[in-house]
Structure formats: C-alpha cells, structure tokens
Amino acid sequence: MDHNKLKHGRPGSDPPTPPPAAKRRLDTVEVSALQKQIAALADQLAKQAEEITRLQRAVSDLTEAQTHKIQPPTTAPPNMPAQNNNEQSKGNPEPACLAPSAQPKHAPHQQKACRPPRLWKNHTPPLNPLHRNSTRRLIIDTPIPQDNHRIGRAVVEDINNRLLEKTKDEKICVDAVLYSRTGRPVIIAAMTTDAEALLPHRHLIMETITGRQGKTRAYVDRPQFRVKLNGVPTKDPAGKPLTAAVVLNYISGIWARYNDMEINWKLDHQPSWITPPEELAKKSHSTIVIPFNDKETATKFYRYKDFLVFGERCRTSLYTDHPPKNRSIHKQDEHPPRPPLQIPKPPQCNSSPLLQPMPRVNPPDLPHPL
C-alpha cells in the first residue's frame, strides 16, 4: 500500500505545494509588473504636482497685480520649458515686494500690510459759518475780557465802514462778531468773501473792536492735523526751561540740514506742551503737540518717526482729540447743585399695637391617662 497516495488523497488534506522554482518565477513577474505600474503613477503625480504649482503661481501673480494696480506678468503655456520662464524673469525683474520668494503662503493677508494707513479722514468744510472749520471764520488770537466784548449791529457797521474806506470794495465785509469760550474774537465773513480775504485786515478789525492799535495775530478756522513728539526734554543742557516754540525751531533746523524733503513749518497755531505748566517744571521729559496746517506736511513729519532733540531721542505719534469734560461756559457758582430728594419712609408694620404678635402661652399640664 502506497502511504503517500493515502496521505495526499485523504479527503480534507492540504493540496500539494508547488516546486520552489515555479514560485520564484511567478513572484518575479508580478513584482516587475507592479513596479512598472508604480513608476507610471509616480510620473503622473509628478506632472500633476508641477501643473498645480504653476497654477498657484499664476493665481498669486494675478492677485498681486490686481491689488497693486500693475500689469500682470505673463505666464508661460504648459508646454513651454522652464528655461524660457527664467529668461523672461531676468529680462523683466519683479519688484522685491512681488517676488515669489518674498510672498507668504497666505497672499491675501499680505495685501493689507502693503496699503498705507489712513492717518486723517478727508474733511469737507461746513456750509454753516457758525460751525467749526468753515471758510468764513477768521479767529483773532488775542483773548478779550468779557466786560470788553462788543457784539451786535454797531460793531459790524463800524468794521464794514472802515473796510470800505481802506479797500474800496463792497464785497469785503463782515456779517457778525462772535467770541469763543476763551474770549477770542471770531469774525464771520460775508457770503461775498471768505476769511482769507479778511486776514490782511486783521489789525484794522482788532483796532475797531478794542480801540487800541497794535499788531494782531489771526488765522483762518481750518482743520488741524496734530502730531505728538514724545520724550522731549523740558530743559536745555544748561538747565533752563524749554518752550515748545524753541523745540520746534531746533527741529526745523535739523530737518533742513539733514533731510531733502521740503516741509512747511509755517503754523497757524503754536505748538504746546501736553503737560500743564504747574506740572511741567517737575518733569524731565514730556510731550509736545504740533498742529500742522495741511495733511501732507503732518504725514511727512509723522512718518519720519525719530528725532534728536538736544541729544535725546524723541518719537512721533498721532494725537487723539478728547472733548473737554465740562462744556458749560457758566461758572459753577451760578448753578449750585440741587439737594437730594428726600422721600419719607413708609410706616413699619410693627408700629401698630393691633398688628403686634401675641405672646406664646404654653398649654397646661394634663393628667396622664390610666
């Protein structure tokens, strides 16, 4: 009896194993076919990756071109070799801020940083001359005590008569004379003229109001563009107190010596310390507020950033206008505070004898039941 036949022919037994040589030949064929498929897929993925990279660069270039309003760079077609793109970039080099190497991964977020910030809002002069920053308001920078204020038709007629005698022009006249909270006269020009035409006649107007001759400083009520200069020393190297005008003259001399940009240092309002005079003597450094007449000059001064004032480094910043806490022009004595309103308290419930609680009485001891 052949035991091998019985072993391999037994029902439920494992099939015979193939020879080792046939197994090695089959594995080699399958592996070679799989390797060819993997190589083909790798080539396809590489081509798709190159196409995606090219499209991403084209999209980023178009986005930057639309943001900065420049002509968008021409992108090479897909079948064009990479060497032509390099030659084209060498012939027309891109700016440093638009170079692909300098672009971040998130290009849209970089657009906001490239735009210059808006420092001051655009201002439109009001039509009503009673409002601030009107072109018909001329402010005389000389306070007058309240007892010497002249208002009404009489002072307006006197000013117009003297202006007519001097100019021989009926259009140059005044509509009203008002006063600010600080006592400075505010001259309202007529509709036929403006404050610029009245500015050369400021001495005549002030002489008509006060009755005294002398030079007068005045300015047109226009918006001011204030810039702060922080860290300014309050005393010179010799130990003498510094005024804001002296500091401004010192800065203007340095600017003309070391800076090529032209700047208009003629100001309608004088610079001032932000610290009150009684506290300024106790400080070694403080802040100066410089009010410029035009937006361009203020922007140049603000973006210059750092200045040297008597050997001290000072830095510019924007000025934020805060309204005064007390806008009332009356004195505090004229409006004394009202006494607090006293409301009588309601009567308590326990005050009535009828509503008082009854005293507690213990029950009598009862006999224990048998």
DABELMO-V681472 format. One record per residue. RES is the residue in three letters. PSI is psi in whole degrees, 0 to 359 (999 if undefined). OMEGA is omega in degrees with one decimal (999 if undefined). Layout:
res->RES psi->PSI omega->OMEGA
res->RES psi->PSI omega->OMEGA
This chain:
res->MET psi->132 omega->179.1
res->ASP psi->113 omega->-178.3
res->HIS psi->332 omega->179.0
res->ASN psi->317 omega->178.3
res->LYS psi->319 omega->178.0
res->LEU psi->326 omega->-178.7
res->LYS psi->310 omega->-176.8
res->HIS psi->337 omega->179.7
res->GLY psi->3 omega->-178.6
res->ARG psi->134 omega->179.6
res->PRO psi->139 omega->-179.3
res->GLY psi->1 omega->179.8
res->SER psi->161 omega->-179.9
res->ASP psi->148 omega->177.9
res->PRO psi->160 omega->179.7
res->PRO psi->143 omega->179.0
res->THR psi->141 omega->179.9
res->PRO psi->167 omega->178.7
res->PRO psi->153 omega->179.3
res->PRO psi->326 omega->-178.2
res->ALA psi->316 omega->179.6
res->ALA psi->325 omega->178.5
res->LYS psi->317 omega->179.0
res->ARG psi->321 omega->180.0
res->ARG psi->321 omega->179.5
res->LEU psi->319 omega->178.5
res->ASP psi->321 omega->-179.5
res->THR psi->318 omega->179.3
res->VAL psi->315 omega->-179.7
res->GLU psi->318 omega->179.8
res->VAL psi->319 omega->178.6
res->SER psi->321 omega->178.2
res->ALA psi->319 omega->177.8
res->LEU psi->322 omega->178.5
res->GLN psi->321 omega->177.5
res->LYS psi->318 omega->178.3
res->GLN psi->319 omega->178.9
res->ILE psi->320 omega->179.1
res->ALA psi->319 omega->179.2
res->ALA psi->318 omega->178.0
res->LEU psi->323 omega->178.3
res->ALA psi->320 omega->177.2
res->ASP psi->318 omega->178.8
res->GLN psi->319 omega->178.3
res->LEU psi->322 omega->178.9
res->ALA psi->318 omega->178.6
res->LYS psi->318 omega->178.2
res->GLN psi->322 omega->177.6
res->ALA psi->319 omega->176.7
res->GLU psi->319 omega->179.6
res->GLU psi->320 omega->178.3
res->ILE psi->318 omega->178.5
res->THR psi->318 omega->179.1
res->ARG psi->318 omega->179.2
res->LEU psi->322 omega->178.0
res->GLN psi->319 omega->177.3
res->ARG psi->320 omega->178.9
res->ALA psi->318 omega->179.3
res->VAL psi->318 omega->179.1
res->SER psi->322 omega->177.6
res->ASP psi->318 omega->178.7
res->LEU psi->323 omega->178.5
res->THR psi->315 omega->178.6
res->GLU psi->324 omega->179.8
res->ALA psi->320 omega->178.0
res->GLN psi->328 omega->-179.3
res->THR psi->313 omega->-175.3
res->HIS psi->3 omega->175.7
res->LYS psi->50 omega->175.5
res->ILE psi->169 omega->-179.4
res->GLN psi->127 omega->-176.8
res->PRO psi->142 omega->179.6
res->PRO psi->144 omega->179.9
res->THR psi->134 omega->179.0
res->THR psi->144 omega->-177.9
res->ALA psi->149 omega->176.9
res->PRO psi->165 omega->-176.0
res->PRO psi->325 omega->-177.1
res->ASN psi->5 omega->-178.9
res->MET psi->135 omega->-178.5
res->PRO psi->160 omega->-177.4
res->ALA psi->340 omega->-178.4
res->GLN psi->324 omega->179.0
res->ASN psi->323 omega->177.8
res->ASN psi->321 omega->178.4
res->ASN psi->319 omega->179.0
res->GLU psi->322 omega->179.0
res->GLN psi->321 omega->178.7
res->SER psi->329 omega->176.5
res->LYS psi->325 omega->-179.9
res->GLY psi->322 omega->178.1
res->ASN psi->83 omega->-177.4
res->PRO psi->141 omega->178.1
res->GLU psi->155 omega->175.1
res->PRO psi->162 omega->-176.9
res->ALA psi->325 omega->-178.2
res->CYS psi->346 omega->-179.2
res->LEU psi->3 omega->-179.5
res->ALA psi->143 omega->-179.4
res->PRO psi->328 omega->-179.3
res->SER psi->331 omega->-178.4
res->ALA psi->352 omega->-178.2
res->GLN psi->136 omega->174.4
res->PRO psi->176 omega->179.5
res->LYS psi->323 omega->-179.9
res->HIS psi->90 omega->-176.1
res->ALA psi->322 omega->-178.8
res->PRO psi->330 omega->180.0
res->HIS psi->339 omega->-180.0
res->GLN psi->344 omega->-175.9
res->GLN psi->324 omega->-177.3
res->LYS psi->327 omega->-179.4
res->ALA psi->332 omega->-178.7
res->CYS psi->337 omega->-178.1
res->ARG psi->135 omega->177.5
res->PRO psi->139 omega->-178.6
res->PRO psi->149 omega->176.8
res->ARG psi->109 omega->-174.9
res->LEU psi->317 omega->-178.5
res->TRP psi->146 omega->179.6
res->LYS psi->154 omega->176.0
res->ASN psi->134 omega->-174.7
res->HIS psi->136 omega->174.9
res->THR psi->122 omega->-178.3
res->PRO psi->137 omega->179.4
res->PRO psi->152 omega->178.7
res->LEU psi->331 omega->-179.7
res->ASN psi->120 omega->-178.9
res->PRO psi->347 omega->177.3
res->LEU psi->351 omega->178.4
res->HIS psi->157 omega->-179.3
res->ARG psi->154 omega->176.2
res->ASN psi->25 omega->173.7
res->SER psi->148 omega->-179.3
res->THR psi->353 omega->-179.2
res->ARG psi->10 omega->-178.3
res->ARG psi->123 omega->175.1
res->LEU psi->122 omega->-176.7
res->ILE psi->125 omega->177.0
res->ILE psi->122 omega->-172.6
res->ASP psi->53 omega->176.3
res->THR psi->106 omega->-179.3
res->PRO psi->143 omega->178.4
res->ILE psi->134 omega->177.6
res->PRO psi->153 omega->-175.7
res->GLN psi->332 omega->179.2
res->ASP psi->337 omega->-177.6
res->ASN psi->13 omega->179.4
res->HIS psi->132 omega->175.7
res->ARG psi->121 omega->-179.5
res->ILE psi->164 omega->176.2
res->GLY psi->188 omega->-175.4
res->ARG psi->330 omega->-175.2
res->ALA psi->311 omega->-178.2
res->VAL psi->328 omega->178.5
res->VAL psi->318 omega->178.5
res->GLU psi->322 omega->178.4
res->ASP psi->317 omega->179.9
res->ILE psi->317 omega->-178.9
res->ASN psi->323 omega->178.6
res->ASN psi->319 omega->-180.0
res->ARG psi->325 omega->175.8
res->LEU psi->323 omega->179.0
res->LEU psi->323 omega->177.6
res->GLU psi->327 omega->-176.0
res->LYS psi->317 omega->-173.6
res->THR psi->338 omega->-175.3
res->LYS psi->30 omega->-178.8
res->ASP psi->119 omega->-177.7
res->GLU psi->343 omega->-179.0
res->LYS psi->332 omega->-178.9
res->ILE psi->99 omega->-178.6
res->CYS psi->178 omega->-172.6
res->VAL psi->144 omega->177.0
res->ASP psi->325 omega->-176.3
res->ALA psi->162 omega->174.8
res->VAL psi->117 omega->179.0
res->LEU psi->178 omega->-179.4
res->TYR psi->142 omega->178.3
res->SER psi->180 omega->179.2
res->ARG psi->331 omega->179.3
res->THR psi->1 omega->178.3
res->GLY psi->10 omega->179.5
res->ARG psi->134 omega->178.7
res->PRO psi->136 omega->176.1
res->VAL psi->112 omega->-176.3
res->ILE psi->124 omega->178.9
res->ILE psi->115 omega->179.8
res->ALA psi->157 omega->178.5
res->ALA psi->169 omega->-179.2
res->MET psi->341 omega->179.9
res->THR psi->356 omega->-177.6
res->THR psi->191 omega->178.5
res->ASP psi->180 omega->-176.5
res->ALA psi->332 omega->178.3
res->GLU psi->325 omega->178.5
res->ALA psi->333 omega->179.0
res->LEU psi->345 omega->-175.9
res->LEU psi->319 omega->177.7
res->PRO psi->342 omega->-177.6
res->HIS psi->25 omega->-177.3
res->ARG psi->325 omega->179.9
res->HIS psi->319 omega->179.5
res->LEU psi->319 omega->-179.2
res->ILE psi->316 omega->-179.4
res->MET psi->324 omega->177.5
res->GLU psi->324 omega->178.7
res->THR psi->326 omega->-178.4
res->ILE psi->313 omega->-173.9
res->THR psi->337 omega->-176.4
res->GLY psi->10 omega->179.0
res->ARG psi->143 omega->178.6
res->GLN psi->154 omega->179.3
res->GLY psi->168 omega->179.3
res->LYS psi->142 omega->-177.1
res->THR psi->139 omega->176.3
res->ARG psi->131 omega->-179.4
res->ALA psi->163 omega->-179.9
res->TYR psi->157 omega->177.5
res->VAL psi->138 omega->-179.3
res->ASP psi->94 omega->178.7
res->ARG psi->161 omega->-179.6
res->PRO psi->143 omega->179.7
res->GLN psi->143 omega->179.0
res->PHE psi->96 omega->-172.4
res->ARG psi->140 omega->176.5
res->VAL psi->137 omega->178.6
res->LYS psi->143 omega->173.1
res->LEU psi->109 omega->-172.6
res->ASN psi->152 omega->176.6
res->GLY psi->28 omega->-178.7
res->VAL psi->132 omega->177.1
res->PRO psi->140 omega->-178.8
res->THR psi->351 omega->-179.9
res->LYS psi->149 omega->178.3
res->ASP psi->174 omega->179.9
res->PRO psi->335 omega->178.8
res->ALA psi->354 omega->179.5
res->GLY psi->7 omega->-179.9
res->LYS psi->145 omega->179.4
res->PRO psi->142 omega->179.3
res->LEU psi->142 omega->172.4
res->THR psi->160 omega->-179.5
res->ALA psi->327 omega->178.6
res->ALA psi->322 omega->178.2
res->VAL psi->319 omega->178.0
res->VAL psi->319 omega->179.5
res->LEU psi->320 omega->177.0
res->ASN psi->321 omega->178.5
res->TYR psi->317 omega->-179.4
res->ILE psi->319 omega->-179.8
res->SER psi->325 omega->176.4
res->GLY psi->320 omega->177.3
res->ILE psi->321 omega->-179.7
res->TRP psi->314 omega->-179.0
res->ALA psi->335 omega->-176.9
res->ARG psi->323 omega->-171.5
res->TYR psi->0 omega->-176.4
res->ASN psi->136 omega->-179.3
res->ASP psi->342 omega->-178.9
res->MET psi->133 omega->177.5
res->GLU psi->139 omega->-179.6
res->ILE psi->143 omega->-178.5
res->ASN psi->108 omega->-178.8
res->TRP psi->7 omega->178.3
res->LYS psi->117 omega->-174.8
res->LEU psi->142 omega->173.3
res->ASP psi->324 omega->-179.8
res->HIS psi->141 omega->179.8
res->GLN psi->147 omega->175.9
res->PRO psi->158 omega->-175.5
res->SER psi->157 omega->173.9
res->TRP psi->143 omega->178.8
res->ILE psi->344 omega->179.2
res->THR psi->139 omega->176.5
res->PRO psi->152 omega->-177.0
res->PRO psi->324 omega->-178.0
res->GLU psi->335 omega->178.2
res->GLU psi->346 omega->-177.1
res->LEU psi->326 omega->-179.0
res->ALA psi->339 omega->-178.6
res->LYS psi->350 omega->-176.3
res->LYS psi->150 omega->176.1
res->SER psi->335 omega->178.9
res->HIS psi->150 omega->179.5
res->SER psi->191 omega->-175.9
res->THR psi->139 omega->177.8
res->ILE psi->136 omega->177.0
res->VAL psi->122 omega->-178.0
res->ILE psi->114 omega->179.4
res->PRO psi->113 omega->179.4
res->PHE psi->156 omega->-177.1
res->ASN psi->329 omega->-176.2
res->ASP psi->159 omega->-176.0
res->LYS psi->323 omega->-177.2
res->GLU psi->316 omega->179.8
res->THR psi->317 omega->179.4
res->ALA psi->323 omega->179.0
res->THR psi->319 omega->177.4
res->LYS psi->314 omega->-178.4
res->PHE psi->321 omega->-178.4
res->TYR psi->320 omega->-176.6
res->ARG psi->351 omega->173.0
res->TYR psi->332 omega->169.7
res->LYS psi->292 omega->-168.8
res->ASP psi->138 omega->177.2
res->PHE psi->154 omega->173.4
res->LEU psi->117 omega->-179.5
res->VAL psi->107 omega->-178.7
res->PHE psi->44 omega->177.4
res->GLY psi->359 omega->180.0
res->GLU psi->137 omega->178.9
res->ARG psi->126 omega->179.5
res->CYS psi->151 omega->-175.3
res->ARG psi->143 omega->-177.5
res->THR psi->156 omega->174.8
res->SER psi->163 omega->-179.1
res->LEU psi->148 omega->179.3
res->TYR psi->131 omega->177.1
res->THR psi->122 omega->-177.2
res->ASP psi->123 omega->177.0
res->HIS psi->132 omega->178.3
res->PRO psi->151 omega->178.3
res->PRO psi->150 omega->-178.6
res->LYS psi->320 omega->-178.5
res->ASN psi->106 omega->-178.4
res->ARG psi->357 omega->-177.9
res->SER psi->138 omega->179.3
res->ILE psi->356 omega->179.7
res->HIS psi->161 omega->177.7
res->LYS psi->160 omega->-178.9
res->GLN psi->334 omega->-179.0
res->ASP psi->334 omega->-177.7
res->GLU psi->337 omega->-179.2
res->HIS psi->81 omega->179.2
res->PRO psi->151 omega->-179.2
res->PRO psi->145 omega->179.3
res->ARG psi->143 omega->177.1
res->PRO psi->150 omega->-179.8
res->PRO psi->143 omega->-179.1
res->LEU psi->124 omega->-179.1
res->GLN psi->119 omega->-179.8
res->ILE psi->125 omega->179.8
res->PRO psi->142 omega->-179.5
res->LYS psi->144 omega->177.1
res->PRO psi->151 omega->-179.9
res->PRO psi->145 omega->179.8
res->GLN psi->153 omega->-178.0
res->CYS psi->329 omega->-176.6
res->ASN psi->358 omega->-178.1
res->SER psi->333 omega->-179.7
res->SER psi->135 omega->179.8
res->PRO psi->338 omega->-178.5
res->LEU psi->336 omega->-176.8
res->LEU psi->2 omega->179.8
res->GLN psi->145 omega->-177.7
res->PRO psi->148 omega->178.6
res->MET psi->146 omega->178.2
res->PRO psi->147 omega->-178.2
res->ARG psi->131 omega->-178.5
res->VAL psi->126 omega->178.4
res->ASN psi->141 omega->178.6
res->PRO psi->152 omega->-179.8
res->PRO psi->155 omega->179.5
res->ASP psi->125 omega->179.1
res->LEU psi->150 omega->177.8
res->PRO psi->146 omega->-179.8
res->HIS psi->130 omega->-179.1
res->PRO psi->144 omega->179.3
res->LEU psi->999 omega->999
